Amino acid sequence: MQFPQKHSATGTTIFTVMSALAQQHNAINLSQGFPDFHIDERLSDALGAAAADGFNQYAPMAGVPMLKQAIATSFKNRYDTDIDPDTEITITPGATYAIYTAFTAILSPGDEVIVLEPAYDSYIPNIEMNGAKAVIVPLTAPGFGVDWQRVSDAITPRTKAIIINTPHNPTGAIWSKRDWEQLADIVRDTDITILADEVYEQLVFDGERHYSVLENEELRARSFALYSFGKVYNNTGWKMGFCIAPPEYTQAFRRIHQFLCFTVNTPAQYALAQHLTLDTTPIHTIMQGKRDHFLSLLKGTLFTIHEPAKGSYFQIAGYERISNLPDKEFATWLTREHGVATIPVSAFYSNGKDDKLIRFCFAKKEETLTEAVNRLMKIALPI
Ligand SMILES: Cc1ncc(COP(=O)(O)O)c(C=O)c1O
């Protein structure tokens, strides 16, 4: 059987590779972006209760009304934005699915999508699976800010969409209000759709705040905004998320969604609906504590931090004082020899651009981070 090549990515994703290597070498896994601590007991209890109470059959296609309403209320409280739960919110099995569905709703073969790299690894394969082409605009180290002239120069009559990610994986950079305004200036006289991947919206540190595409009325009218409950409630394995988009865009999204998965895990929707109305410690407070703990310990190592992460689960670090190896080789060496798994940042570039940086995930228990840094401190001499 000849299987068609639907996208240009080959092999297994780096996340799977590094996690497998971590397991093989009994390494501490700071590679993949998931917490290693328990979720709020009230949430796991609510899941069990929803199943026990009989919420086990297909939910409505667009999502359980109570959950959509709870999301609209949460966004009203946090961003002062009015969202119609019936016509603008669709519950999805995670954000990765929502990104793919949004692309599928708008792309035709031959279309182009602008991707700012480094980028989350599903974007380009998803674009290509729809017969479209990714046009890359690099973000440049160390700040990883956007070069607006390059974005503007990358637009052609075939440009159908631009995908944005803030707070950013892997760099931890965040967009300012001004960034959104500059994007609005660039797309104003075009039909370009915006996909705003805001999965880390509740993970912004140091008293700064997340600016959502939903707060820019002009952009909101042409955007799919994509979210993940996994990054808010530390339950990435539930694979629950949602899409917020204007009614016409939501209709197009649901035209695909109804034939891709039709409807999403019912008891999880009820559990999340209930949890959204509870008082919970803001996740940014918890995660900033972890980032600060990790960064203060890391000072005792030979790794270089150019800038503390402003948001997300991730801290980028340089290893120029330790080695000259390409980042993939360095990350493999670090896992094998020192028992700490990370992600080489070149994995987030389609051309494998290597700035000799690695990405640590600090969404871990303090003792996990302490033990990892204890191991990193043993790297005493350049190799
Ligand atoms: C930038 C970004 N987008 C999307 C996702 C996927 O979210 P989900 O697990 O809800 O599919 C991730 C997960 O790591 C991510 O980092």
The ligand as an ORCA input file, in Angstrom:
! r2SCAN-3c Opt
* xyz 0 1
  C       1.189     26.556     21.586
  C       0.338     25.367     21.832
  N      -0.821     25.244     21.167
  C      -1.629     24.191     21.357
  C      -1.299     23.188     22.241
  C      -2.188     21.987     22.383
  O      -3.179     22.063     23.326
  P      -4.104     20.771     23.554
  O      -3.363     19.833     24.436
  O      -5.338     21.326     24.195
  O      -4.381     20.175     22.220
  C      -0.098     23.266     22.933
  C       0.292     22.168     23.847
  O       1.420     22.009     24.243
  C       0.741     24.381     22.731
  O       1.909     24.498     23.375
*
